[in-house]
Amino acid sequence: MKLDVLLLMLLSLLFFGFGICFGQVSVIHLNSEWNADNSVDISKLKECKTENITICHDPDAKKKYNIISVPTIIILDEGVEVKRYVANIMMQLEISAKEIQKEVDKIMLKKFE
């Protein structure tokens, strides 16, 4: 019985203490100060790392992520882009944080298939 408890603790450390062993999902929100009113709040997303980048403060990000309009949201799985949401002609995203979370959840579920 003690071996079972030890094994359970070890597995818990692997999955939760050191991050999910299958890789990290990241959500990056890129915008500009002049368009801050059209941002999407990604701070409450779960099961992923989130990052907000203001491209006027990080000009290299525009080139690195190939940004053509703001705001743009990019979902990465283990550093590879899997989904991109770009602003419409009114410089607004037509996506909610809830819909982004659904996409993150789909990516995470695929890791267990």
URRAPE-V99444 format. One record per backbone hydrogen bond with DSSP energy under -1.0 kcal/mol. CO is the residue of the C=O (numbers start at 1). NH is the residue of the N-H. If there is no record, write none. Layout:
co->CO nh->NH
co->CO nh->NH
This chain:
co->1 nh->5
co->2 nh->6
co->3 nh->7
co->4 nh->8
co->5 nh->9
co->6 nh->10
co->7 nh->11
co->8 nh->12
co->9 nh->13
co->10 nh->14
co->11 nh->15
co->12 nh->16
co->12 nh->17
co->13 nh->18
co->20 nh->23
co->24 nh->78
co->25 nh->49
co->26 nh->76
co->27 nh->51
co->28 nh->74
co->29 nh->53
co->30 nh->72
co->31 nh->55
co->32 nh->35
co->33 nh->36
co->35 nh->38
co->36 nh->39
co->42 nh->45
co->49 nh->27
co->51 nh->29
co->53 nh->31
co->54 nh->57
co->54 nh->58
co->58 nh->61
co->60 nh->64
co->61 nh->65
co->62 nh->67
co->72 nh->30
co->73 nh->85
co->74 nh->28
co->75 nh->82
co->75 nh->83
co->76 nh->26
co->77 nh->80
co->80 nh->77
co->83 nh->75
co->85 nh->73
co->88 nh->91
co->92 nh->88
co->96 nh->100
co->97 nh->101
co->98 nh->102
co->99 nh->103
co->100 nh->104
co->101 nh->105
co->102 nh->106
co->103 nh->107
co->104 nh->108
co->105 nh->109
co->106 nh->110
co->109 nh->112
co->110 nh->113
